[in-house]
Amino acid sequence: MSRVLIIGCGGVASVAIAKCCQNSQVFTDIMIASRTREKCEAAKEKWESATETRITTARVDADKSEEVLALIREFKPDAVLNVALPYQDLTIMDACLAAGVDYIDTANYEAEDTEDPRWRGIYEARCKREGFSAYFDYSWQWAYRERFQEAGITALLGSGFDPGVTSVFSAYALKHYFDQIHSIDILDCNGGDHGYPFATNFNPEINLREVSAPGSYWEDGHWVEVEPMSIRREYDFPQVGKKDMYLLHHEEIESLARNIPGVKRIRFFMTFGQSYLTHMKCLENVGMLSTKPVSFEGRDIVPIQFLKALLPDPASLGPRTVGKTNIGCIFTGIKDGKERSIYIYNVCDHQECYREVGSQAISYTTGVPAMIGTMMVVSGQWKKPGVFNLEELDPDPYMEALNQWGLPWVVEENPRLVE
């Protein structure tokens, strides 16, 4: 039925590949491409005997738009699923535009070299205009809207869990449970334990950059920025228990503030253990989270990239991670003139995910939505010209697919609210 080029072969990509292979009726052909072809070949060998999906592989440098374009023209896919690095979003979007092919990703664009003076000028202007100083936002990709419309192709931004599923939860809540949503609290809880004193559950460079940045939230039509990790709350998560969570800036706040009419406040919280926070603060204090190159024995190295090489590969955490994740949204608002609150969430078990696809739940909860978002586009259910965040589209078929493909959700009425 469809041919899809999958760019990337890390932890999230491995889950997306597995789920495409489970869904052979939709994904008849996939090509797995990354900078390291051996990893693509290993994924092919793992899944090709268990699927009717035809799998091919290729090497591509996703930093080079011309290489991506050449591969698209060779394979002739119906869509490109970008599960590489957020640094590469724009080069892949450029290739899709040139080839007239639909585009799907899981996270918004981030500039790799935040010290580049050309990038810093745009960044500082954005900070002044929007009021938050995170190194990532949707403005770069939203700028492609008219070009994708004119080309008659679709770009689907952020089909992971958060952003992604949380965005669909928001659209679903507005469609079925509220006449007006007043507040959205996005809660991301990882109750898993991998046994290491310090490790990150996804790309360390991106994870540590997000966590060490100032926090921000949307309130009464403007951004409020706070010191990193300065707002802490405790929450009792279903099937996980009580955990400390901290307010962060997160990209879906930006799109939800635009696309959920009249919402008064949107916040994002993520849980962290004390060991993680202590290690991170120490690394930050000695400069290991810096993106600015330093000279060492005649060579320039980027400290956070060097740290990434020292930390455990997130893809290796699956066999040793136990416990569960709980990710969802608490909504308050009005329905039929009465105040209402609901909590829509998913619980995922790390070991169950590993038994199914060989990955822990963090990769699973992003990789499954990546496949679903691609399915929505190639099946025609979400196929229309332009650049879209998930909350702009009909949530119902996506919500049905979550239940079908491994991320069942719960709606809880009158949950305990976050202060």
C-alpha positions as CSV (number, residue, x, y, z in Angstrom):
1,M,0.0,0.0,0.0
2,S,2.8,2.4,0.8
3,R,6.5,2.9,0.6
4,V,8.2,4.8,3.4
5,L,11.8,5.9,3.8
6,I,12.9,5.8,7.5
7,I,15.9,8.0,8.3
8,G,17.6,7.1,11.5
9,C,18.4,3.8,13.2
10,G,18.7,4.6,16.9
11,G,16.4,3.5,19.8
12,V,13.3,5.3,18.6
13,A,13.8,4.3,15.0
14,S,14.2,0.7,16.0
15,V,10.7,0.7,17.5
16,A,9.2,2.6,14.6
17,I,10.8,0.0,12.2
18,A,9.4,-2.9,14.3
19,K,5.9,-1.3,14.3
20,C,5.9,-0.7,10.6
21,C,6.9,-4.4,10.1
22,Q,3.9,-5.4,12.3
23,N,1.7,-3.3,10.1
24,S,2.5,-4.8,6.7
25,Q,-0.9,-4.1,5.3
26,V,-0.1,-0.4,5.3
27,F,3.7,-0.5,5.1
28,T,4.5,-2.8,2.1
29,D,8.0,-1.4,1.6
30,I,10.4,0.4,3.9
31,M,13.9,1.6,3.4
32,I,16.0,2.1,6.6
33,A,18.8,4.7,6.1
34,S,21.4,6.2,8.4
35,R,25.0,7.3,8.5
36,T,25.9,3.8,9.7
37,R,24.6,1.2,7.2
38,E,25.6,-1.7,9.4
39,K,23.0,-0.7,12.0
40,C,20.3,-0.6,9.3
41,E,21.4,-4.0,8.1
42,A,21.1,-5.3,11.6
43,A,17.6,-4.0,11.9
44,K,16.7,-5.6,8.6
45,E,18.1,-8.9,9.7
46,K,16.1,-8.7,13.0
47,W,12.7,-8.1,11.4
48,E,12.6,-9.4,7.8
49,S,11.8,-13.0,8.7
50,A,8.9,-11.9,10.8
51,T,7.1,-9.6,8.4
52,E,5.6,-9.3,4.9
53,T,7.1,-5.8,4.7
54,R,9.9,-5.6,2.2
55,I,13.0,-4.0,3.8
56,T,15.9,-2.4,2.1
57,T,18.8,-0.3,3.6
58,A,21.0,2.5,2.5
59,R,23.6,4.9,3.9
60,V,22.8,8.6,4.0
61,D,24.2,11.7,5.7
62,A,21.1,13.5,6.8
63,D,23.1,16.7,7.3
64,K,23.3,16.9,3.5
65,S,20.0,17.6,1.9
66,E,21.4,16.6,-1.6
67,E,22.1,13.1,-0.3
68,V,18.7,12.8,1.2
69,L,17.1,14.0,-2.1
70,A,19.1,11.6,-4.2
71,L,18.0,8.7,-1.9
72,I,14.3,9.8,-2.1
73,R,14.5,9.9,-5.9
74,E,16.1,6.4,-6.0
75,F,13.6,4.8,-3.6
76,K,10.5,6.8,-4.6
77,P,8.8,6.7,-1.2
78,D,5.3,8.0,-0.5
79,A,6.6,9.6,2.7
80,V,9.8,10.2,4.7
81,L,9.8,9.4,8.4
82,N,12.5,11.4,10.1
83,V,13.6,9.6,13.3
84,A,17.2,11.0,13.1
85,L,18.3,14.0,15.1
86,P,16.3,17.3,15.5
87,Y,19.4,19.1,14.1
88,Q,18.6,17.4,10.7
89,D,14.9,18.4,10.4
90,L,15.4,21.2,8.0
91,T,17.7,19.4,5.6
92,I,15.3,16.5,5.4
93,M,12.3,18.9,4.9
94,D,14.2,20.6,2.1
95,A,14.7,17.3,0.4
96,C,11.1,16.3,0.8
97,L,10.0,19.7,-0.7
98,A,12.3,19.2,-3.7
99,A,11.0,15.7,-4.3
100,G,7.4,16.4,-3.6
101,V,7.1,13.8,-0.8
102,D,5.3,13.9,2.6
103,Y,7.4,14.4,5.7
104,I,6.9,13.2,9.4
105,D,9.1,13.7,12.4
106,T,9.0,13.3,16.2
107,A,10.7,16.5,17.5
108,N,11.1,20.1,16.4
109,Y,14.2,21.6,15.0
110,E,17.2,22.4,17.2
111,A,20.3,24.2,15.9
112,E,23.3,22.0,16.6
113,D,25.8,24.8,17.0
114,T,24.2,27.2,19.4
115,E,27.3,29.4,19.3
116,D,27.1,30.1,15.6
117,P,26.6,33.9,15.3
118,R,24.2,33.6,12.4
119,W,22.0,31.3,14.5
120,R,22.4,33.4,17.7
121,G,21.0,36.4,15.9
122,I,17.8,34.6,15.0
123,Y,17.7,33.0,18.5
124,E,18.0,36.4,20.3
125,A,15.3,37.9,18.1
126,R,13.0,35.0,18.9
127,C,13.7,35.3,22.6
128,K,12.7,39.0,22.5
129,R,9.6,38.3,20.4
130,E,8.3,35.1,22.2
131,G,9.6,35.6,25.7
132,F,11.4,32.2,26.2
133,S,15.0,31.3,25.7
134,A,15.0,27.6,25.0
135,Y,17.3,26.4,22.2
136,F,14.4,24.8,20.3
137,D,11.0,26.0,18.9
138,Y,8.7,25.5,16.0
139,S,9.3,28.8,14.2
140,W,11.9,27.3,11.9
141,Q,9.5,24.6,10.6
142,W,6.4,26.6,10.6
143,A,8.2,28.9,8.1
144,Y,7.8,26.0,5.6
145,R,4.0,26.2,5.6
146,E,3.4,28.0,2.4
147,R,6.0,26.0,0.5
148,F,4.4,22.7,1.6
149,Q,1.0,24.0,0.7
150,E,2.1,25.1,-2.8
151,A,3.8,21.7,-3.3
152,G,0.6,19.9,-2.3
153,I,2.4,17.8,0.3
154,T,2.1,17.3,4.1
155,A,4.6,17.9,6.9
156,L,3.5,16.4,10.2
157,L,5.5,17.8,13.1
158,G,6.1,16.0,16.4
159,S,4.5,12.6,16.1
160,G,6.2,11.2,19.2
161,F,4.6,11.1,22.7
162,D,5.4,14.5,24.0
163,P,5.0,16.2,21.6
164,G,2.6,14.0,19.7
165,V,0.3,11.9,21.7
166,T,-0.1,14.7,24.3
167,S,-1.1,17.0,21.5
168,V,-3.7,14.5,20.3
169,F,-5.0,14.0,23.9
170,S,-5.5,17.8,23.9
171,A,-7.5,17.8,20.7
172,Y,-9.5,14.8,21.8
173,A,-10.3,16.4,25.1
174,L,-11.5,19.5,23.4
175,K,-13.6,17.6,20.9
176,H,-15.3,15.2,23.3
177,Y,-15.0,16.5,26.9
178,F,-14.9,20.3,26.9
179,D,-16.5,23.3,25.3
180,Q,-13.6,25.4,26.6
181,I,-10.2,24.2,28.0
182,H,-8.8,26.5,30.6
183,S,-5.6,24.7,31.6
184,I,-3.4,21.8,30.4
185,D,-0.7,20.2,32.6
186,I,1.4,17.7,30.7
187,L,3.0,15.2,33.1
188,D,5.8,12.9,31.9
189,C,6.8,10.3,34.5
190,N,9.4,7.7,34.1
191,G,9.3,5.3,37.0
192,G,11.9,3.0,35.5
193,D,15.2,2.0,37.0
194,H,18.2,1.0,34.8
195,G,20.6,0.5,37.6
196,Y,23.2,3.1,36.4
197,P,24.2,6.0,38.7
198,F,23.6,8.3,35.7
199,A,22.3,7.7,32.2
200,T,19.8,9.4,29.9
201,N,16.8,7.6,28.3
202,F,17.2,9.3,25.0
203,N,19.9,11.2,23.1
204,P,22.1,12.6,26.0
205,E,23.0,15.7,24.1
206,I,19.4,16.7,23.5
207,N,18.1,15.5,26.9
208,L,20.7,17.4,29.0
209,R,20.3,20.5,26.9
210,E,16.6,20.5,27.5
211,V,16.8,19.9,31.2
212,S,19.5,22.5,31.9
213,A,17.6,25.3,30.0
214,P,15.3,27.8,31.7
215,G,11.8,26.5,32.3
216,S,8.8,28.3,30.8
217,Y,5.0,28.0,30.7
218,W,2.1,29.7,29.0
219,E,-0.2,31.9,31.1
220,D,-2.8,34.5,30.1
221,G,-1.5,35.0,26.6
222,H,2.2,35.2,27.3
223,W,5.3,33.2,28.3
224,V,6.6,33.1,31.9
225,E,10.2,32.0,32.2
226,V,11.8,30.7,35.4
227,E,15.2,29.4,36.5
228,P,16.0,25.8,35.4
229,M,14.4,23.2,37.6
230,S,13.2,25.9,40.0
231,I,9.5,24.7,40.2
232,R,9.0,21.3,41.7
233,R,5.8,19.4,42.4
234,E,5.1,15.9,43.8
235,Y,2.4,13.8,42.1
236,D,1.0,10.4,42.8
237,F,1.0,8.7,39.3
238,P,-1.3,5.8,38.7
239,Q,0.6,2.5,38.6
240,V,3.9,4.3,39.4
241,G,3.4,6.1,42.7
242,K,4.6,9.4,44.1
243,K,7.4,11.1,42.2
244,D,9.0,14.6,42.2
245,M,8.5,16.4,38.9
246,Y,10.0,19.6,37.6
247,L,8.6,22.3,35.2
248,L,10.5,22.5,31.9
249,H,10.1,24.3,28.6
250,H,8.7,21.9,26.0
251,E,7.8,22.6,22.4
252,E,4.2,21.4,22.4
253,I,3.3,24.2,24.8
254,E,4.1,26.6,21.9
255,S,1.9,24.9,19.4
256,L,-1.0,24.1,21.9
257,A,-1.0,27.8,22.9
258,R,-1.7,28.6,19.3
259,N,-4.1,25.8,18.4
260,I,-6.3,25.3,21.5
261,P,-8.5,28.4,21.5
262,G,-8.7,30.4,24.7
263,V,-6.5,28.1,26.8
264,K,-5.3,30.1,29.8
265,R,-2.3,28.1,31.1
266,I,-0.2,25.3,29.7
267,R,2.7,23.7,31.7
268,F,5.0,20.7,31.2
269,F,6.4,18.6,34.0
270,M,8.9,15.8,34.0
271,T,10.0,13.5,36.8
272,F,13.7,13.3,37.9
273,G,15.4,11.4,40.7
274,Q,17.8,13.1,43.0
275,S,20.8,11.1,41.6
276,Y,20.1,12.4,38.1
277,L,19.8,16.0,39.3
278,T,23.0,15.8,41.3
279,H,25.0,14.3,38.5
280,M,23.6,16.8,36.0
281,K,24.4,19.8,38.2
282,C,27.9,18.7,38.8
283,L,28.4,18.2,35.0
284,E,27.0,21.6,34.3
285,N,29.2,23.3,36.9
286,V,32.4,21.9,35.3
287,G,31.3,22.8,31.8
288,M,30.5,19.4,30.4
289,L,27.0,20.5,29.2
290,S,28.5,23.3,27.0
291,T,28.0,23.3,23.2
292,K,31.0,25.6,22.7
293,P,34.1,23.8,21.4
294,V,37.2,23.8,23.6
295,S,40.7,23.1,22.6
296,F,42.2,19.9,24.0
297,E,45.7,18.7,23.0
298,G,45.5,20.4,19.7
299,R,42.0,19.4,18.8
300,D,38.6,21.1,19.2
301,I,36.0,19.1,21.1
302,V,32.4,19.9,22.1
303,P,32.1,19.0,25.8
304,I,28.5,17.8,25.6
305,Q,29.3,15.6,22.6
306,F,32.3,14.1,24.4
307,L,30.0,13.4,27.4
308,K,27.5,11.7,25.1
309,A,30.3,9.3,24.0
310,L,31.0,8.4,27.7
311,L,27.4,7.8,28.8
312,P,25.6,4.5,28.1
313,D,23.8,4.3,24.7
314,P,20.1,4.8,25.5
315,A,19.4,1.9,23.1
316,S,21.4,-0.4,25.4
317,L,19.1,0.3,28.5
318,G,16.3,-2.0,27.4
319,P,17.4,-5.3,29.0
320,R,18.1,-3.7,32.4
321,T,15.3,-1.2,32.8
322,V,12.4,-2.2,35.0
323,G,9.3,-0.3,36.1
324,K,6.7,1.8,34.2
325,T,6.2,5.1,32.6
326,N,3.0,7.3,32.9
327,I,2.6,10.1,30.4
328,G,-0.5,12.2,30.0
329,C,-2.4,15.5,30.4
330,I,-4.6,16.9,33.1
331,F,-7.3,19.2,31.6
332,T,-9.6,21.7,33.4
333,G,-12.3,23.7,31.7
334,I,-16.1,24.0,31.1
335,K,-18.6,21.6,29.6
336,D,-22.3,22.6,29.3
337,G,-21.7,25.5,31.7
338,K,-20.1,23.4,34.4
339,E,-16.5,23.1,35.5
340,R,-14.9,19.8,34.6
341,S,-11.5,18.2,34.9
342,I,-10.1,15.0,33.3
343,Y,-6.8,13.2,33.1
344,I,-5.9,11.3,29.9
345,Y,-2.8,9.1,30.3
346,N,-0.9,6.0,29.1
347,V,1.0,3.6,31.3
348,C,3.8,1.6,29.7
349,D,5.9,-1.2,31.2
350,H,9.6,-1.2,30.4
351,Q,10.1,-4.9,30.4
352,E,6.9,-5.6,28.3
353,C,8.2,-3.2,25.7
354,Y,11.6,-4.9,25.7
355,R,10.0,-8.3,25.3
356,E,8.0,-7.1,22.3
357,V,10.5,-5.0,20.3
358,G,13.8,-5.1,22.2
359,S,13.6,-1.5,23.5
360,Q,12.7,0.2,26.8
361,A,9.5,2.2,27.2
362,I,11.0,5.6,26.5
363,S,11.9,4.6,23.0
364,Y,8.7,2.6,22.7
365,T,6.4,5.5,23.6
366,T,8.0,7.7,20.9
367,G,8.5,5.0,18.2
368,V,4.9,3.7,18.2
369,P,3.5,7.3,17.6
370,A,6.0,7.8,14.9
371,M,4.6,4.8,13.0
372,I,1.0,5.9,13.7
373,G,1.6,9.5,12.5
374,T,3.1,8.1,9.3
375,M,0.2,5.7,8.9
376,M,-2.3,8.6,9.3
377,V,-0.5,10.5,6.4
378,V,0.0,7.7,3.9
379,S,-3.5,6.2,4.5
380,G,-4.9,9.6,3.6
381,Q,-6.6,10.2,6.9
382,W,-4.3,13.2,7.7
383,K,-3.2,13.9,4.2
384,K,-3.5,17.6,3.3
385,P,-1.2,20.2,2.0
386,G,0.8,22.2,4.6
387,V,2.7,21.9,7.8
388,F,0.7,20.7,10.8
389,N,1.1,19.9,14.5
390,L,-1.0,17.0,15.6
391,E,-3.6,18.9,17.6
392,E,-4.7,20.6,14.3
393,L,-6.0,17.3,12.9
394,D,-8.9,14.9,13.7
395,P,-7.8,13.1,16.9
396,D,-10.2,10.1,16.7
397,P,-8.4,7.8,14.3
398,Y,-5.1,8.4,16.0
399,M,-6.6,7.7,19.4
400,E,-8.0,4.4,18.0
401,A,-4.6,3.5,16.6
402,L,-2.9,4.1,20.0
403,N,-5.2,1.4,21.5
404,Q,-4.5,-1.0,18.6
405,W,-0.7,-0.6,18.4
406,G,0.4,-0.8,22.0
407,L,-0.3,2.5,23.8
408,P,-3.8,2.1,25.4
409,W,-5.0,5.2,27.2
410,V,-7.2,5.9,30.2
411,V,-9.6,8.8,30.9
412,E,-9.9,9.6,34.6
413,E,-12.6,12.0,35.7
414,N,-11.9,14.5,38.5
415,P,-8.2,13.7,39.0
416,R,-6.0,15.4,41.7
417,L,-4.9,18.7,40.1
418,V,-1.3,20.0,40.1
419,E,-0.9,23.1,42.3
